[in-house]
Amino acid sequence: MNNVNYKNVLYISPSGDSDLAMYAKRHIFKLINDKVNVLWKTYRIDNSIEADNKFNKFLSQCKHRLLSYSEVIIDSNPESWDDIINQFKVKIEDKIS
């Protein structure tokens, strides 16, 4: 896999604390540690609720920010991408997805 030099990322992933959501959160945390600007948006896949802990509070600051993104990461099954792109009105022209 090629290494991508992300700058400003719109990261869309499952909400809650399911295994899929936690995988995405670890990826977001790594991006932040790598000095990447992240705007995080979530969608529901189950009824799990985010635990009230420092990790989730730290990541939640990425949810309500203004960011002009240059890359898009959709953490989902490929068959769901079109629905997610439409739901979040993602502009994908000239973006990595």
N, C-alpha and C positions, 0 to 999 in steps of 0.2 A: 504494500500500500504506500502511495506517495505521501510525503509529509506536506501538509498544506499550511501556508503562512496566513492564518486568520487575523483579521484586524477588528472588525465590528460585526458580530454575529447575532442573527436572530435565531434563537434555539427554541424549537417547538417540541415538547415532549409530554408524556403522560403526567398527570397530577397524582398526588397521594404518596404513599410509601410502599407501593407494590415493588416487586423485583425489577420490573421494567422502568418504573419511575426512579428507583434508587440508582440503577445503571446510568440513567440520563443525568441525575444529580452529580454523580461522581465525575462524569465527563464535563459537566458545566464547571465544577469545582477546579478541575485540572485546567480548563481554559482560563479561568480567572487567575489561577496561580501562574499561568504562562503570559499574563498581562494582556489578555484578549478582552475587549469590551463585549459584554453579553447582554442582550435583551431576551428575557425568558418568558415564553408563553406556554400555557399548559392546556391540555384537553383531558377529559375524564374517560377512563377505560374501566373503572370499577368504583366501589364505594369506599376505598381506603382513604384515610384522612392523614394529613401530614402531622407527624409528631411535633410537639412543642419543644424543640431543642435548638441548641446553638447552630448546628449545621443547617437546619431548615431556615432559621432566622437569617443566617448569613446569606444563603442563596436567594431568599425572598426579596432582597434589595435589587435583584436583577429583574424583577417582575414589573415594577412600576417606574420605568425610566424612559426617557426619550433617547432614541439612538437611531441614527441613520445607518442601517446595516449594509455591509458590502457582501456578506455571505449568509446563506440560510442552511441550517441543519434541521432536518425533520427526523426526529427519532421515533419511527413508526414503521409498520409493515409497508412495503412499497405500494400495495394495493389501496392503502388509505391516503396516500400522498395527495391525490387530486382533491379529495374531500377536505383535507386539512388546509391545503392551499386556498381553497375557496372559503372555508370557514373563517380563516384569519386574514383573508384578503392580502395574501403575500404577493408582493411584486417580485417575480422571478427572473425578469429580464436582466441579463448580465450578472446573475447571482449563481453561486455554487449551491446546489441542492442535493 
